[in-house]
Amino acid sequence: MKPEVMREFSTSDLKERLDEERKQLLKLKLNHAVSPLENPMKIKDYKKTIARMLSEMKRRELEGENSEKATQLIDKKNKKK
């Protein structure tokens, strides 16, 4: 999944998708342990997708913190005037 597509999801949708991806990765790993997968690169793809989702969630979290800090700075400046 591309990062551009992930940015369009809401945070709750992104969390749900992340849970689904983790479950799928676990299933793939178990299946691969029992009998080799036809395409073991799928495991790598799922790991990358999960990492991208986590990165997007962290980016959103940091943006929220930055906007809060900016609001606090503006409030402090307005109080001094």
N, C-alpha and C positions, 0 to 999 in steps of 0.2 A: 504494500500500500504506500502510495506517495505521500510525502509530507503536506502537499497542497490539499489533498483530499482530507487528511486528518484535521487540518485547520478549520474545515467547514463543519466538523462535528461539534456538538455542544460538549461541555465537560462531562456531563452524565453519560452521554452516548459514548464518549471516548473511554470512560471507565468500564462500561459494559463490554465494549469491543475488546478492551485489554483483557478482561476476565475470560472472554471467549477464546482469544488468541492463546492465552496461557494454558487453557484446558486442551486446546488442539495440539499445542506443543507437547504437553505431557502425554497425550495419546500417541502422538507420532514417536516419541522417545520409547514408550513402552512397546509399541508395535515393532520398532526397529530392534529392540533388545531381543524380542522373541524370534522374529524372522526379518532378514534385511529388507529395507524398503527398496522399491523400484528406483526412487529418486531421493537419496539421502540429503540432497541439497535443500529439500523442503524444510528440514530442521533449521538449517542456517537462515533461510528466508523468514521463518517464523520468529527466530531470535532477533533478527534485524527489525522486523515489524514491531515487535514488543519494545525494543530499545527506542525506536522512533516515537512510539506512543508515549513512553515515559518521558522522553525529551520534550515532546509537545506539552505534556502536563506540567512539567517543571517550568517551561517557558511561560505558560499561562500564570503559574503561581508567582513567578518573579515579576511579571508585568503587573499583577495585582499589587504586589508589595511596592513596586516603584510608583504606581499611581497613588497609593496611600501615602507614601513619603512625600510625594510632590504636593498632595493636598495638605499635609501637615505643615510643610514649609510655607505654603501660601497662607494658611491660617495664622501662622506665627507672624508673618510679615504684615498681615492685615491687623493683627492685635497691636503691633508696635505703633501703627499710624494712628 
